[in-house]
Amino acid sequence: MSLLTILLNILLPPLAVFLKHGLGTTFLISLILTLIGWLPGVIHAFIVNK
């Protein structure tokens, strides 16, 4: 995982997931989790972007 990916996972989780996986269910889940709370979005982004 690159430094840029790590920073995006922390600052903008949906963007990090989008850049890695494109538009799809993974992106939508990340977006919903980030809207619910920032921390669930970050955790999901780190798990998905291993």
N, C-alpha and C positions, 0 to 999 in steps of 0.2 A: 504494500500500500504506500503510495507516494505521500509526500508532505502536503501537497495540494489537496489530495483526497481527504486526508485527516482534517485539515482546516475547514474544508467544505462540510464534512460530516458534523463538525462542531457548530459552525456558524449558520449554514444553510442546508440542513439535511435533505430536503426534497431535491435541491439542485444537484447535490452529490449523487443521489440515487438516479436522477434523470440522466446525468452524464454517463453513468456506468451502464444503465439498463434501458434507457429510453422511456417513452410513455407506455404505461401498462399498469397492471395491478400493483406491482411493487411500488411504483411512483405514487399511485393513489393512496396506498396504505401509508406510505411515508408522509404524504401531505396531510392526511387526516390525523395521524399521530402527532405531527408537529403542531397542527391547529389546536388539538386537545391540550397539549402541553409540550414544551420544547424538549424536555428530557426524554420522553418516550420516542420522539422523532430521532433524536441523536442516537439512542440505543439501537433503534431499528436500522438506521443508516450504517452504523458500525457492523452490525450483524450481517446485513445484506452485502456490504462492500468489502468483505474479507479479502 
